[in-house]
Amino acid sequence: MSNDFEGQVAVVTGASRGIGYQVAKELGSRGAHVIAIARTVGGLEELDDDIKAAGGQSATLVPLDLTDYDALDRLGAAIYERWKKLDILVGNAGQLGVLAPLGHISPKDFDKVMGANVTANWRLIRSLDPLLRQSPAGRAVFLTSHHAREATPFWGLQSISKAALEAMVRTYAHETEKTTLRVNLFDPGPVRTGLRAKAMPGEDPDKLPQPADIVPDLLTMLGSDVTATGHLFDRSRGTLAAL
């Protein structure tokens, strides 16, 4: 087993299932101490068991809703008290919302998706940025979607929230480009997840890659040898480009 993340501290959101679960598991098995965040306690406990079974150390399990913004502030303080730094942030958690014409989306649904996909990630940046700057090679990667750039009809909640996320991450990358922190975006493309099944119920899931298939490319962006910042890796196209 490779220990290329030995001694690093990593926060992974949406870590109880799907891509978040798999990247957290792989980081933990490669020596990182994973701070796993999700709403589902059972999924977090399974993750902890899998990391230990793979030879990693126990994860720190943080069951919370990312829209509990005060809790995100406390998270940064708690990490500082214990580790004084943060090496990796994977902003994976997000909400799909409803697929509908813009005029049919309720204010409640709009606020829920924007809160999870945009505001929560801003609050994470606000809370964790000082810790990432304390790492000799801090890495922050946020997951996005092609809908941000294509403005797909009826996918307005995804298009709007992910476009806002991309603008925020790009701004953050520019603000930190003279530091050792590298900040990037990762578009996994279609993946066999619960969110995808909800959005595309008629799709054959056997034709989609599994979450574990995505992890090698995502881990590459978290390596200490990464020099790019403010870039988007589009896995479906195999391209890495500045935004």
NULUMLUM-180096 format. One line per 3 residues: number of its first residue (from 1); their letters; for each residue y, z, x of N, C-alpha, C, CB. Coordinates in pm, whole numbers, always signed. Glycine has a CB too. Layout:
NUM	a	Y,Z,X,Y,Z,X,Y,Z,X,Y,Z,X ~ ... .
***
This chain:
1	msn	-120,+0,+84,+0,+0,+0,+125,+0,+87,+1,+122,-95 ~ +219,-89,+55,+344,-96,+130,+433,+21,+93,+415,-229,+104 ~ +502,+78,+195,+595,+187,+172,+737,+146,+210,+553,+312,+251 .
4	dfe	+774,+22,+171,+903,-31,+212,+1021,+35,+142,+907,-179,+187 ~ +997,+118,+40,+1105,+192,-25,+1093,+342,+2,+1104,+165,-176 ~ +1021,+378,+104,+999,+518,+140,+1131,+591,+161,+914,+527,+267 .
7	gqv	+1144,+706,+97,+1261,+789,+113,+1380,+750,+29,+1301,+789,+253 ~ +1369,+643,-48,+1482,+600,-131,+1474,+664,-270,+1484,+445,-143 ~ +1589,+679,-331,+1599,+735,-465,+1644,+623,-558,+1700,+857,-469 .
10	avv	+1570,+603,-668,+1597,+490,-757,+1608,+536,-901,+1487,+385,-743 ~ +1711,+491,-969,+1725,+509,-1113,+1683,+381,-1182,+1870,+550,-1153 ~ +1593,+392,-1280,+1550,+276,-1358,+1566,+311,-1506,+1401,+236,-1325 .
13	tga	+1643,+231,-1579,+1659,+255,-1722,+1559,+170,-1801,+1803,+225,-1766 ~ +1526,+216,-1921,+1425,+146,-2000,+1290,+149,-1932,+1467,+3,-2026 ~ +1256,+264,-1872,+1140,+273,-1784,+1010,+307,-1855,+1165,+375,-1679 .
16	srg	+1010,+320,-1987,+889,+361,-2056,+800,+244,-2097,+925,+441,-2178 ~ +848,+120,-2079,+765,+5,-2117,+824,-122,-2056,+756,-9,-2272 ~ +749,-229,-2067,+796,-360,-2026,+835,-372,-1880,+911,-397,-2107 .
19	igy	+940,-448,-1852,+983,-473,-1715,+1025,-343,-1647,+1098,-573,-1712 ~ +1097,-257,-1719,+1141,-131,-1660,+1025,-46,-1613,+1225,-53,-1759 ~ +921,-39,-1695,+801,+38,-1660,+739,-16,-1532,+699,+34,-1775 .
22	qva	+723,-146,-1526,+655,-207,-1412,+734,-196,-1283,+626,-352,-1442 ~ +867,-213,-1290,+946,-203,-1166,+952,-58,-1120,+1089,-259,-1188 ~ +959,+36,-1215,+958,+178,-1178,+825,+216,-1114,+986,+267,-1301 .
25	kel	+718,+168,-1172,+584,+196,-1117,+571,+142,-975,+475,+134,-1208 ~ +618,+20,-953,+605,-41,-822,+696,+28,-719,+639,-191,-829 ~ +816,+62,-758,+904,+135,-667,+842,+269,-627,+1043,+157,-731 .
28	gsr	+787,+340,-727,+724,+469,-699,+603,+456,-609,+685,+536,-827 ~ +523,+353,-631,+403,+335,-549,+436,+293,-407,+311,+231,-613 ~ +559,+244,-387,+602,+201,-253,+689,+305,-184,+679,+70,-263 .
31	gah	+688,+426,-236,+751,+535,-164,+882,+586,-218,+771,+495,-29 ~ +942,+518,-315,+1069,+564,-370,+1046,+682,-464,+1142,+450,-444 ~ +1147,+768,-474,+1145,+869,-579,+1217,+808,-698,+1211,+1005,-533 .
34	via	+1145,+790,-807,+1199,+721,-924,+1253,+822,-1025,+1092,+633,-988 ~ +1376,+800,-1066,+1436,+873,-1177,+1426,+780,-1296,+1586,+918,-1147 ~ +1329,+805,-1382,+1295,+713,-1491,+1362,+756,-1620,+1143,+706,-1509 .
37	iar	+1438,+666,-1679,+1515,+697,-1800,+1464,+612,-1916,+1666,+673,-1777 ~ +1437,+676,-2028,+1397,+606,-2150,+1399,+705,-2265,+1256,+541,-2136 ~ +1390,+655,-2386,+1388,+742,-2503,+1247,+793,-2533,+1443,+669,-2624 .
40	tvg	+1144,+719,-2489,+1007,+751,-2527,+941,+840,-2423,+925,+622,-2545 ~ +918,+966,-2459,+862,+1063,-2365,+721,+1025,-2324,+861,+1203,-2426 ~ +639,+981,-2420,+501,+945,-2389,+492,+834,-2285,+429,+903,-2514 .
43	gle	+577,+733,-2298,+576,+624,-2201,+619,+669,-2063,+667,+513,-2248 ~ +714,+761,-2057,+757,+815,-1928,+644,+894,-1862,+881,+903,-1945 ~ +571,+971,-1941,+461,+1050,-1886,+350,+960,-1835,+406,+1147,-1993 .
46	eld	+322,+851,-1904,+223,+754,-1856,+270,+691,-1724,+198,+644,-1963 ~ +398,+661,-1716,+454,+606,-1592,+433,+702,-1477,+603,+575,-1610 ~ +463,+829,-1498,+445,+929,-1394,+300,+935,-1348,+491,+1067,-1445 .
49	ddi	+207,+930,-1442,+64,+932,-1409,+26,+810,-1326,-22,+937,-1537 ~ +79,+694,-1364,+46,+570,-1292,+102,+572,-1150,+99,+449,-1367 ~ +223,+625,-1134,+282,+632,-1000,+199,+723,-910,+428,+682,-1008 .
52	kaa	+160,+837,-960,+79,+931,-881,-57,+873,-852,+65,+1066,-953 ~ -116,+801,-948,-247,+739,-926,-241,+632,-818,-299,+678,-1056 ~ -123,+571,-802,-105,+468,-699,-66,+527,-564,+1,+368,-743 .
55	ggq	-61,+659,-556,-30,+724,-429,+115,+763,-412,-69,+637,-319 ~ +195,+745,-515,+336,+782,-506,+359,+927,-544,+420,+692,-594 ~ +482,+972,-527,+518,+1109,-564,+555,+1115,-711,+634,+1160,-476 .
58	sat	+560,+1235,-763,+597,+1252,-903,+736,+1195,-927,+592,+1399,-943 ~ +752,+1129,-1043,+883,+1078,-1081,+963,+1189,-1150,+869,+955,-1173 ~ +1093,+1173,-1153,+1179,+1260,-1234,+1199,+1189,-1367,+1317,+1290,-1163 .
61	lvp	+1150,+1250,-1474,+1153,+1188,-1606,+1275,+1236,-1683,+1023,+1218,-1684 ~ +1353,+1142,-1733,+1477,+1176,-1803,+1473,+1111,-1941,+1604,+1128,-1723 ~ +1422,+1183,-2042,+1418,+1126,-2177,+1554,+1137,-2245,+1311,+1197,-2261 .
64	ldl	+1623,+1026,-2253,+1753,+1026,-2321,+1786,+888,-2372,+1863,+1077,-2227 ~ +1875,+885,-2469,+1931,+761,-2521,+2053,+726,-2436,+1968,+773,-2674 ~ +2058,+605,-2386,+2168,+567,-2297,+2305,+573,-2363,+2145,+429,-2243 .
67	tdy	+2308,+579,-2494,+2437,+593,-2560,+2481,+739,-2571,+2432,+530,-2698 ~ +2403,+829,-2511,+2447,+968,-2494,+2528,+971,-2364,+2324,+1071,-2490 ~ +2653,+934,-2374,+2734,+911,-2255,+2761,+1038,-2175,+2864,+848,-2294 .
70	dal	+2772,+1149,-2244,+2791,+1275,-2173,+2670,+1306,-2085,+2817,+1389,-2271 ~ +2551,+1271,-2134,+2430,+1293,-2056,+2429,+1206,-1931,+2306,+1264,-2142 ~ +2486,+1087,-1939,+2494,+1001,-1821,+2587,+1060,-1717,+2541,+860,-1860 .
73	drl	+2694,+1123,-1761,+2782,+1194,-1668,+2707,+1308,-1599,+2906,+1248,-1740 ~ +2628,+1381,-1676,+2550,+1492,-1618,+2444,+1440,-1522,+2485,+1575,-1729 ~ +2392,+1321,-1551,+2291,+1262,-1462,+2345,+1244,-1321,+2243,+1127,-1518 .
76	gaa	+2464,+1187,-1310,+2524,+1167,-1179,+2543,+1298,-1105,+2657,+1097,-1192 ~ +2588,+1401,-1176,+2607,+1531,-1113,+2475,+1591,-1067,+2676,+1627,-1210 ~ +2370,+1575,-1147,+2239,+1629,-1111,+2181,+1559,-989,+2143,+1618,-1230 .
79	iye	+2198,+1426,-983,+2147,+1351,-867,+2222,+1394,-741,+2162,+1198,-888 ~ +2352,+1415,-753,+2429,+1459,-638,+2382,+1595,-589,+2579,+1464,-672 ~ +2357,+1686,-680,+2314,+1820,-642,+2183,+1818,-566,+2300,+1907,-765 .
82	rwk	+2092,+1730,-605,+1959,+1729,-543,+1948,+1637,-422,+1857,+1690,-645 ~ +2006,+1514,-433,+1983,+1416,-327,+2110,+1373,-252,+1918,+1295,-386 ~ +2226,+1396,-309,+2355,+1360,-248,+2381,+1210,-244,+2362,+1415,-108 .
85	kld	+2287,+1128,-288,+2304,+983,-281,+2209,+917,-380,+2278,+929,-137 ~ +2231,+787,-403,+2140,+704,-482,+2129,+571,-412,+2190,+687,-630 ~ +2006,+524,-392,+1984,+399,-319,+1972,+278,-412,+1860,+410,-234 .
88	ilv	+1914,+299,-529,+1882,+186,-617,+1917,+221,-761,+1733,+148,-606 ~ +1981,+127,-830,+2002,+136,-974,+1952,+7,-1037,+2153,+161,-1007 ~ +1858,+19,-1130,+1809,-96,-1206,+1850,-76,-1352,+1653,-113,-1192 .
91	gna	+1950,-151,-1396,+1998,-143,-1534,+1917,-238,-1620,+2148,-175,-1542 ~ +1805,-190,-1668,+1711,-275,-1742,+1719,-257,-1893,+1571,-246,-1696 ~ +1749,-137,-1940,+1745,-109,-2084,+1849,-191,-2159,+1767,+40,-2109 .
94	gql	+1813,-230,-2281,+1906,-304,-2363,+1857,-315,-2506,+1929,-442,-2306 ~ +1946,-358,-2593,+1915,-376,-2734,+1924,-524,-2770,+2011,-293,-2823 ~ +1832,-569,-2854,+1836,-706,-2904,+1933,-719,-3021,+1696,-752,-2947 .
97	gvl	+1926,-624,-3113,+2007,-634,-3234,+1947,-734,-3332,+2149,-674,-3199 ~ +2028,-779,-3426,+1981,-874,-3527,+2015,-1017,-3484,+2044,-843,-3665 ~ +1934,-1110,-3529,+1963,-1252,-3510,+2026,-1302,-3639,+1834,-1335,-3472 .
100	apl	+2153,-1335,-3634,+2226,-1370,-3756,+2357,-1439,-3720,+2252,-1245,-3842 ~ +2415,-1513,-3816,+2549,-1568,-3793,+2648,-1454,-3767,+2596,-1653,-3915 ~ +2748,-1481,-3688,+2844,-1375,-3651,+2904,-1306,-3773,+2954,-1434,-3565 .
103	ghi	+2934,-1382,-3874,+2996,-1324,-3992,+2904,-1236,-4074,+3049,-1431,-4077 ~ +2774,-1240,-4044,+2677,-1160,-4119,+2636,-1033,-4044,+2553,-1244,-4149 ~ +2685,-1017,-3923,+2648,-898,-3844,+2731,-780,-3891,+2670,-923,-3691 .
106	spk	+2664,-669,-3916,+2736,-550,-3962,+2808,-483,-3845,+2639,-450,-4029 ~ +2918,-414,-3871,+2986,-340,-3764,+2892,-241,-3695,+3107,-267,-3821 ~ +2802,-178,-3771,+2709,-82,-3713,+2618,-149,-3611,+2625,-16,-3822 .
109	dfd	+2562,-266,-3646,+2475,-338,-3553,+2552,-386,-3430,+2408,-458,-3623 ~ +2675,-434,-3451,+2757,-480,-3340,+2784,-366,-3242,+2891,-539,-3391 ~ +2827,-253,-3295,+2858,-138,-3209,+2734,-87,-3136,+2921,-26,-3291 .
112	kvm	+2619,-90,-3202,+2495,-41,-3141,+2457,-124,-3020,+2382,-41,-3243 ~ +2463,-256,-3035,+2424,-344,-2924,+2527,-339,-2811,+2408,-489,-2974 ~ +2654,-342,-2844,+2757,-332,-2740,+2749,-198,-2668,+2897,-352,-2800 .
115	gan	+2719,-93,-2742,+2707,+38,-2680,+2593,+45,-2580,+2687,+144,-2785 ~ +2480,-14,-2616,+2362,-8,-2526,+2372,-107,-2411,+2235,-36,-2605 ~ +2420,-228,-2438,+2417,-334,-2337,+2539,-335,-2246,+2405,-467,-2405 .
118	vta	+2651,-284,-2295,+2775,-290,-2217,+2825,-150,-2180,+2884,-366,-2295 ~ +2860,-72,-2281,+2922,+58,-2254,+2830,+149,-2175,+2961,+124,-2384 ~ +2701,+152,-2209,+2607,+239,-2136,+2600,+200,-1989,+2468,+231,-2198 .
121	nwr	+2601,+71,-1960,+2595,+29,-1819,+2726,+60,-1747,+2565,-121,-1810 ~ +2838,+50,-1819,+2965,+92,-1757,+2963,+241,-1727,+3084,+57,-1849 ~ +2911,+321,-1820,+2905,+465,-1797,+2810,+498,-1683,+2861,+537,-1925 .
124	lir	+2703,+421,-1668,+2615,+441,-1553,+2688,+411,-1423,+2490,+351,-1564 ~ +2762,+299,-1420,+2840,+265,-1301,+2940,+377,-1271,+2913,+129,-1320 ~ +3009,+419,-1373,+3110,+524,-1357,+3050,+653,-1301,+3179,+553,-1490 .
127	sld	+2930,+687,-1347,+2865,+811,-1305,+2799,+799,-1168,+2763,+852,-1407 ~ +2742,+680,-1139,+2656,+667,-1022,+2719,+595,-903,+2532,+595,-1060 ~ +2833,+530,-925,+2898,+457,-816,+2922,+543,-691,+3030,+400,-863 .
130	pll	+2975,+664,-702,+2994,+744,-579,+2865,+770,-505,+3060,+876,-614 ~ +2754,+783,-577,+2624,+809,-514,+2571,+684,-448,+2523,+860,-618 ~ +2587,+568,-511,+2543,+442,-451,+2619,+412,-323,+2560,+327,-550 .
133	rqs	+2745,+452,-318,+2826,+430,-197,+2784,+522,-82,+2973,+452,-229 ~ +2713,+630,-114,+2665,+721,-11,+2536,+670,+54,+2642,+858,-69 ~ +2471,+572,-8,+2350,+514,+51,+2387,+418,+163,+2265,+442,-58 .
136	pag	+2306,+411,+268,+2335,+313,+374,+2315,+169,+328,+2247,+339,+493 ~ +2241,+151,+219,+2218,+16,+166,+2195,+24,+16,+2097,-53,+238 ~ +2298,+65,-58,+2285,+78,-203,+2264,-57,-269,+2408,+146,-262 .
139	rav	+2179,-58,-371,+2149,-181,-443,+2155,-154,-593,+2011,-237,-402 ~ +2231,-235,-667,+2238,-224,-812,+2208,-362,-871,+2378,-172,-859 ~ +2109,-366,-961,+2071,-491,-1027,+2067,-465,-1177,+1933,-544,-975 .
142	flt	+2132,-552,-1252,+2136,-541,-1397,+2069,-662,-1459,+2282,-527,-1448 ~ +1986,-640,-1559,+1916,-751,-1623,+2001,-816,-1730,+1784,-703,-1682 ~ +1999,-948,-1730,+2079,-1025,-1823,+1994,-1132,-1890,+2198,-1089,-1750 .
145	shh	+2059,-1224,-1960,+1990,-1326,-2037,+2069,-1456,-2033,+1968,-1280,-2182 ~ +1997,-1568,-2043,+2065,-1698,-2043,+2157,-1714,-2164,+1962,-1810,-2042 ~ +2135,-1634,-2269,+2223,-1643,-2387,+2367,-1612,-2351,+2174,-1549,-2496 .
148	are	+2389,-1536,-2245,+2525,-1503,-2202,+2603,-1629,-2165,+2523,-1407,-2084 ~ +2532,-1726,-2112,+2596,-1847,-2063,+2583,-1965,-2160,+2538,-1885,-1930 ~ +2490,-1957,-2254,+2465,-2069,-2345,+2524,-2047,-2484,+2317,-2093,-2356 .
151	atp	+2562,-1923,-2516,+2620,-1891,-2647,+2535,-1949,-2760,+2764,-1945,-2657 ~ +2407,-1914,-2760,+2310,-1968,-2854,+2343,-1929,-2998,+2169,-1919,-2817 ~ +2346,-2025,-3090,+2373,-1991,-3230,+2277,-1885,-3283,+2364,-2117,-3317 .
154	fwg	+2330,-1791,-3359,+2257,-1681,-3422,+2214,-1572,-3324,+2136,-1735,-3493 ~ +2234,-1594,-3196,+2205,-1494,-3094,+2335,-1431,-3043,+2126,-1556,-2977 ~ +2433,-1422,-3133,+2565,-1379,-3091,+2569,-1242,-3027,+2655,-1379,-3207 .
157	lqs	+2491,-1147,-3077,+2493,-1013,-3019,+2445,-1016,-2874,+2406,-918,-3101 ~ +2342,-1095,-2847,+2296,-1109,-2709,+2398,-1185,-2625,+2161,-1181,-2704 ~ +2449,-1295,-2679,+2546,-1375,-2604,+2669,-1295,-2567,+2586,-1497,-2685 .
160	isk	+2725,-1226,-2664,+2850,-1152,-2641,+2828,-1034,-2548,+2909,-1104,-2774 ~ +2724,-955,-2575,+2702,-834,-2495,+2661,-867,-2352,+2596,-746,-2560 ~ +2577,-967,-2335,+2533,-1002,-2200,+2643,-1073,-2122,+2408,-1090,-2205 .
163	aal	+2727,-1149,-2191,+2843,-1210,-2122,+2937,-1101,-2074,+2917,-1307,-2216 ~ +2958,-1000,-2157,+3043,-888,-2115,+2980,-813,-1998,+3067,-792,-2232 ~ +2848,-794,-2004,+2778,-729,-1893,+2795,-808,-1764,+2628,-713,-1926 .
166	eam	+2778,-939,-1772,+2791,-1021,-1652,+2932,-1014,-1594,+2755,-1167,-1683 ~ +3033,-1014,-1679,+3171,-1003,-1631,+3193,-868,-1564,+3270,-1022,-1746 ~ +3136,-764,-1622,+3151,-630,-1566,+3082,-619,-1430,+3095,-525,-1663 .
169	vrt	+2961,-671,-1421,+2886,-664,-1296,+2954,-747,-1188,+2741,-711,-1317 ~ +3005,-861,-1227,+3077,-945,-1130,+3200,-872,-1078,+3118,-1079,-1195 ~ +3274,-808,-1167,+3391,-730,-1126,+3352,-618,-1031,+3463,-673,-1249 .
172	yah	+3246,-548,-1066,+3197,-437,-982,+3157,-489,-844,+3078,-366,-1050 ~ +3093,-604,-841,+3052,-662,-712,+3174,-695,-627,+2968,-788,-734 ~ +3277,-750,-689,+3399,-784,-613,+3468,-657,-562,+3495,-865,-701 .
175	ete	+3466,-553,-642,+3532,-429,-602,+3459,-358,-488,+3542,-336,-720 ~ +3332,-387,-471,+3251,-318,-369,+3205,-411,-257,+3131,-254,-433 ~ +3256,-534,-253,+3202,-632,-158,+3227,-594,-12,+3262,-768,-186 .
178	ktt	+3325,-509,+14,+3351,-468,+153,+3276,-341,+190,+3499,-448,+174 ~ +3188,-295,+101,+3104,-179,+129,+2962,-229,+157,+3105,-77,+10 ~ +2870,-136,+179,+2730,-174,+200,+2654,-190,+68,+2660,-70,+287 .
181	lrv	+2720,-161,-43,+2658,-174,-174,+2654,-320,-217,+2733,-89,-279 ~ +2536,-364,-262,+2518,-500,-313,+2488,-491,-463,+2404,-576,-236 ~ +2560,-569,-543,+2552,-562,-689,+2521,-701,-743,+2684,-505,-751 .
184	nlf	+2411,-715,-817,+2369,-846,-863,+2310,-841,-1003,+2267,-905,-767 ~ +2285,-960,-1057,+2226,-977,-1190,+2092,-1047,-1177,+2319,-1056,-1283 ~ +2002,-1017,-1270,+1869,-1076,-1269,+1835,-1122,-1410,+1763,-975,-1216 .
187	dpg	+1810,-1251,-1425,+1767,-1308,-1554,+1618,-1339,-1544,+1849,-1436,-1591 ~ +1533,-1258,-1609,+1388,-1277,-1596,+1335,-1396,-1673,+1316,-1155,-1641 ~ +1414,-1452,-1766,+1363,-1557,-1852,+1270,-1499,-1957,+1291,-1663,-1769 .
190	pvr	+1199,-1585,-2031,+1106,-1536,-2133,+993,-1454,-2070,+1048,-1654,-2213 ~ +971,-1335,-2124,+867,-1244,-2073,+795,-1183,-2193,+930,-1132,-1980 ~ +670,-1152,-2175,+588,-1096,-2283,+622,-947,-2300,+436,-1115,-2253 .
193	tgl	+725,-920,-2377,+768,-784,-2404,+780,-763,-2555,+903,-753,-2334 ~ +794,-638,-2595,+813,-608,-2735,+941,-667,-2790,+812,-460,-2756 ~ +1047,-667,-2710,+1174,-724,-2753,+1160,-873,-2778,+1283,-697,-2648 .
196	rak	+1087,-942,-2690,+1066,-1086,-2707,+983,-1114,-2833,+995,-1145,-2583 ~ +881,-1033,-2857,+797,-1052,-2975,+878,-1033,-3103,+678,-955,-2973 ~ +972,-939,-3101,+1057,-916,-3218,+1148,-1035,-3243,+1140,-789,-3198 .
199	amp	+1200,-1094,-3136,+1292,-1206,-3150,+1222,-1337,-3183,+1371,-1222,-3022 ~ +1101,-1354,-3131,+1028,-1480,-3147,+887,-1453,-3200,+1020,-1557,-3012 ~ +874,-1411,-3325,+744,-1370,-3377,+640,-1481,-3384,+761,-1311,-3513 .
202	ged	+682,-1607,-3389,+587,-1717,-3398,+542,-1771,-3263,+647,-1827,-3476 ~ +592,-1714,-3156,+562,-1763,-3022,+426,-1714,-2975,+669,-1719,-2923 ~ +355,-1796,-2899,+226,-1757,-2843,+252,-1670,-2720,+139,-1882,-2807 .
205	pdk	+224,-1539,-2727,+254,-1452,-2613,+171,-1483,-2489,+233,-1308,-2652 ~ +56,-1546,-2508,-31,-1577,-2394,+30,-1682,-2302,-167,-1624,-2442 ~ +133,-1751,-2349,+199,-1852,-2267,+315,-1796,-2186,+248,-1965,-2355 .
208	lpq	+340,-1667,-2202,+452,-1603,-2133,+403,-1519,-2016,+533,-1517,-2230 ~ +484,-1507,-1911,+447,-1417,-1802,+450,-1272,-1847,+541,-1436,-1682 ~ +365,-1190,-1786,+364,-1047,-1813,+479,-980,-1737,+228,-985,-1774 .
211	pad	+523,-862,-1783,+629,-791,-1710,+596,-771,-1562,+653,-656,-1774 ~ +469,-744,-1530,+431,-722,-1390,+453,-847,-1305,+284,-679,-1382 ~ +449,-965,-1369,+469,-1091,-1295,+613,-1105,-1248,+430,-1211,-1382 .
214	ivp	+703,-1036,-1314,+846,-1047,-1283,+886,-960,-1165,+930,-1010,-1405 ~ +808,-853,-1145,+848,-748,-1051,+871,-795,-908,+744,-641,-1051 ~ +785,-880,-849,+809,-919,-709,+948,-978,-685,+705,-1019,-666 .
217	dll	+993,-1065,-775,+1127,-1124,-758,+1236,-1019,-774,+1148,-1237,-858 ~ +1218,-928,-868,+1319,-824,-889,+1325,-729,-769,+1289,-745,-1016 ~ +1209,-693,-715,+1207,-604,-599,+1273,-668,-478,+1064,-565,-565 .
220	tml	+1262,-799,-466,+1327,-869,-355,+1478,-844,-355,+1298,-1019,-362 ~ +1536,-837,-476,+1680,-815,-487,+1720,-671,-456,+1727,-853,-626 ~ +1621,-582,-447,+1649,-441,-420,+1628,-406,-274,+1563,-353,-507 .
223	gsd	+1587,-503,-194,+1559,-477,-54,+1683,-451,+28,+1484,-592,+5 ~ +1668,-374,+135,+1783,-339,+219,+1835,-459,+299,+1745,-228,+314 ~ +1757,-569,+302,+1801,-688,+375,+1882,-785,+289,+1681,-759,+431 .
226	vta	+1903,-751,+162,+1980,-838,+73,+2127,-838,+116,+1967,-792,-74 ~ +2184,-957,+130,+2325,-969,+169,+2412,-1021,+55,+2338,-1062,+289 ~ +2353,-1088,-41,+2429,-1144,-153,+2481,-1033,-244,+2343,-1242,-233 .
229	tgh	+2600,-1053,-297,+2653,-963,-398,+2732,-1047,-498,+2743,-850,-335 ~ +2732,-1004,-625,+2796,-1082,-729,+2722,-1210,-762,+2935,-1115,-688 ~ +2590,-1208,-741,+2507,-1325,-764,+2415,-1304,-885,+2424,-1358,-640 .
232	lfd	+2368,-1415,-939,+2271,-1415,-1048,+2144,-1484,-1001,+2328,-1484,-1175 ~ +2030,-1414,-1015,+1902,-1478,-988,+1842,-1518,-1122,+1805,-1384,-909 ~ +1824,-1648,-1142,+1764,-1703,-1263,+1618,-1733,-1231,+1839,-1831,-1313 .
235	rsr	+1528,-1648,-1278,+1387,-1661,-1240,+1324,-1790,-1296,+1308,-1540,-1289 ~ +1363,-1831,-1415,+1305,-1950,-1474,+1336,-2074,-1390,+1359,-1970,-1617 ~ +1453,-2075,-1328,+1493,-2189,-1245,+1469,-2164,-1097,+1638,-2222,-1268 .
238	gtl	+1442,-2040,-1062,+1421,-2007,-921,+1547,-2021,-838,+1313,-2094,-864 ~ +1663,-1991,-899,+1790,-2009,-829,+1864,-1878,-813,+1877,-2110,-903 ~ +1937,-1865,-704,+2025,-1753,-678,+2162,-1810,-649,+1974,-1664,-561 .
241	aal	+2259,-1777,-732,+2391,-1838,-715,+2499,-1737,-748,+2405,-1962,-804 ~ +2615,-1754,-683,+2732,-1671,-713,+2782,-1703,-853,+2845,-1692,-607 ~ +2828,-1603,-922,+2882,-1623,-1057,+3026,-1674,-1050,+2875,-1492,-1138 .
***
